[in-house]
Amino acid sequence: MQPDDLSSEEGATLVIVALLMAVLLGFTGLVIDYGNYLNEKHKLLNAAEAAALAGGQQLSDAVSTTASTTTQATATATEYANYNYKNINNINVSFANNNTIIYVTTTTNVNTYFMGLFGFNSIPLQVTAGAEIKTANAFTYAIFSGSQLVDLSITGGGWIVKGSIHTNNNLYLTGGGFTVTNNTEAVNHVTITGGGYNIGTIMNNATVIEMPDYSSQVAAAATAAGQVYNGNMTITTGSYCLNNPIYIKGNANITGGNFTGNGAIMADGDIAITGGGVNITGTNQVCFYSQNGNITFTGGGGTFYGVLYAPNGTITITGGGCNFDGSIVGNQVCLTGGAINVDNTDFPVTSLPTTVSLVE
């Protein structure tokens, strides 16, 4: 081989090596830029999720879907997004499902290192995160009995339940003229005696649903508001705003009073309610919450806007001609009397703490 041939081969080899190095550097640059893009996407998504949770908490705290509430949720979400990611170009906040879901969409541009050599100085990036306000499953029912040992028995005629009924044991409907618009569920079996029933869906062998416990949250909020009372308490008259809950360390006897706001009256012991003198308007909702005792509701006529909640005791309702707009949730539930209406569909529970979780 002649020297000129060697020189030619060496020159060609150098050209090939140079080209391969350029390709290798190009791929390395792409990997670095793509890795940086993924890292920024992760950080931007974290910021959007934090914003959605913070905005959702504003909705949850207010337990409302008014325009002013969504305005505050939007402001809070925007603040959290900007705090957790410094180079956001645009933030869009929207709401869904009757303002119980908040979506936060954020956009930015991710700077490149090597792709800029080819004219790509940045890559656009957009992520969306959502958070939903959720109420414990038990409170999505008009009537809920949590005991797995004691049956739920409803006797009398002319009941109308807008929503669903659930028991963690057997369910017995005795009498005539029952209407249940949605599901009638029993972990074991539903037994119906009588005629004139109009029931959406009868579900045997339903799933056990856990009884929620809000005692610590309610007690903490009442303590912070200075509304904790030691000993038994009787309420006969007066006005009570329940935007902050009331905590009674004893029994509660309620025969009257004007209640406003969406909140709870929680007693360590029993709660006795005589419905005729209790005034709760349709724009408000009260949860009468017996932490460890029983609830008895006596009296007919009128409309009760709220929730009866005894997670460790028995709720007993006697009398007829009463409308319950809300939910009846107890470890055991005993309902007797006729022409009693329970409406959870039009009056979902808003008087107890809710949880905010990311939308998957």
ABEGO torsion letter per residue (X at the ends): XBAAAAAAAAAAAAAAAAAAAAAAAAAAAAAAAAAAAAAAAAAAAAAAAAAAAAAAAAAAAAGBABAAAAAAAAAAAAAAAAAABAABABBBBBBBGGGABBBBBBBBBBBBAAAAAAGBABBBBBBBBBBBBBBBAAAABABBBABAABBBBBBEBGBBBBEBBBBABBBBBBEBGBBBABBBBBABBBBBBEBGBBBABBBBGBBBBBBBBAAAAAAAAAAAAGBBBBEBBBBABEBBBAABBBBBBEBBBBABEBBBEBBBBBBABBBBBBAAABBBBAABBBBBBBAABBBBBBEBEEBBBEBBBBAABBBBBBEBGBBBBEBBBBABBBBBEBGBBBBAAABBBAABBBBBBBBX
